[in-house]
């Protein structure tokens, strides 16, 4: 299985300082976890779309391609007013956030 995100992309963006990379990874993981919690905690589709959009951008920046695509799917489902689809995708979303968390743990 491939990595959850592209750490070399972080190095290109932020340099090879381990402390800086760890901080960026922690901040990204915090963003991902908060977005996942926000999506799970509400049926407000506008709020879900905003949380997914925020994570879509952050995921794209660090090269978390799978999470980027999943966040995009959640955002589109929310904008389409399809709460059942959001809920179906959310399990995959949570799994991918966990994969990022696992990789961050390995990177530190």
C-alpha positions as CSV (number, residue, x, y, z in Angstrom):
1,X,0.0,0.0,0.0
2,X,1.3,3.5,-0.8
3,X,2.0,6.2,1.7
4,X,-0.9,8.2,3.0
5,X,0.9,11.4,2.0
6,X,4.1,12.5,0.1
7,X,6.6,13.5,2.7
8,X,9.0,14.5,0.0
9,X,6.5,17.2,-1.0
10,X,6.7,18.6,2.5
11,X,10.5,18.7,2.3
12,X,10.2,20.5,-1.0
13,X,7.8,23.1,0.5
14,X,9.3,23.5,4.0
15,X,12.9,22.2,3.9
16,X,14.4,19.2,5.6
17,X,14.4,20.5,9.2
18,X,12.9,17.6,11.3
19,X,11.2,20.0,13.8
20,X,9.6,22.0,11.1
21,X,8.3,18.9,9.3
22,X,7.0,17.5,12.5
23,X,5.1,20.7,13.2
24,X,3.6,20.8,9.7
25,X,2.6,17.2,10.0
26,X,1.0,17.8,13.4
27,X,-0.9,20.8,12.2
28,X,-2.2,18.9,9.1
29,X,-3.2,16.0,11.3
30,X,-5.0,18.4,13.7
31,X,-6.9,19.9,10.7
32,X,-7.8,16.4,9.4
33,X,-9.1,15.3,12.8
34,X,-11.1,18.4,13.4
35,X,-12.7,18.2,9.9
36,X,-13.6,14.6,10.5
37,X,-15.2,15.4,13.8
38,X,-17.1,18.3,12.4
39,X,-18.4,16.2,9.6
40,X,-19.4,13.4,11.9
41,X,-21.0,15.7,14.5
42,X,-23.5,17.6,12.2
43,X,-26.2,17.1,9.6
44,X,-25.6,20.7,8.4
45,X,-24.5,20.1,4.8
46,X,-23.1,23.6,4.4
47,X,-20.8,23.1,7.5
48,X,-19.8,19.6,6.2
49,X,-19.0,21.1,2.8
50,X,-16.8,23.8,4.4
51,X,-14.9,21.3,6.6
52,X,-14.4,19.0,3.6
53,X,-13.2,21.9,1.4
54,X,-10.7,23.0,4.1
55,X,-9.3,19.5,4.3
56,X,-9.3,19.0,0.5
57,X,-7.0,22.0,0.2
58,X,-4.7,21.0,3.0
59,X,-4.5,17.4,1.7
60,X,-3.5,18.6,-1.8
61,X,-0.8,20.8,-0.3
62,X,1.0,18.0,1.5
63,X,0.4,15.4,-1.2
64,X,-2.2,13.3,0.6
65,X,-3.8,12.3,-2.7
66,X,-6.3,9.7,-1.5
67,X,-7.5,12.0,1.4
68,X,-7.8,14.9,-1.1
69,X,-10.0,12.8,-3.4
70,X,-12.2,11.6,-0.4
71,X,-12.5,15.1,0.9
72,X,-13.5,16.3,-2.5
73,X,-16.2,13.5,-2.7
74,X,-17.6,14.5,0.7
75,X,-17.7,18.2,-0.3
76,X,-19.5,17.4,-3.6
77,X,-22.0,15.1,-1.8
78,X,-22.7,17.8,0.8
79,X,-23.1,20.5,-1.9
80,X,-25.5,18.1,-3.7
81,X,-27.6,17.9,-0.4
82,X,-26.9,14.1,-0.2
83,X,-26.4,13.4,3.5
84,X,-26.6,9.6,3.0
85,X,-23.7,9.7,0.6
86,X,-21.7,11.9,3.0
87,X,-22.3,9.3,5.7
88,X,-21.3,6.4,3.4
89,X,-18.1,8.2,2.4
90,X,-17.3,9.2,6.0
91,X,-16.1,5.7,7.0
92,X,-13.6,5.8,4.2
93,X,-12.7,9.3,5.1
94,X,-12.0,8.3,8.8
95,X,-9.9,5.4,7.6
96,X,-7.7,7.6,5.4
97,X,-7.3,10.2,8.3
98,X,-6.0,7.3,10.4
99,X,-3.6,6.3,7.7
100,X,-2.2,9.8,7.7
101,X,-1.9,9.7,11.5
102,X,-0.1,6.4,11.3
103,X,2.4,7.7,8.8
104,X,3.0,10.8,10.9
105,X,3.7,8.6,13.9
106,X,6.2,6.7,11.8
107,X,7.8,9.9,10.6
108,X,8.5,11.3,14.0
